[in-house]
Amino acid sequence: MRTMMLGLIIALLLGLAGCGSTTKDRALSGAGIGAAAGAGAAAVTGGSMTKGAVLGAGAGAATGAMTDEDDVNLDD
C-alpha cells in the first residue's frame, strides 16, 4: 500500500514537471522536481537516495522537455 501511494505521489509531481516557457526551462524544472520526488521516495522505501534522485531527475527532465508550454506552465 505504501509503495502504491509513493508511486501516485511521484506521478503527480512529475505531472508538474513542465514549468517554464522554453523547453530548457521545463526540462530544468522537471529535473529538480523529479530529483526531489525520487530522493523522497527512496528515503521512505529504504532505497538509495542518490539513485532515487538521479532516476527522478532523468524522468522529470524528460517529462518536462516533452511537455508544451500550453500543457503545464506554472509561470516563468
Secondary structure by P-SEA (a helix, b strand, c coil): caaaaaaaaaaaaaaaccccccaaaaaaaaaaaaaaaaaaaaaaacccaaaaaaaaaaaaaaaaaacccccccccc
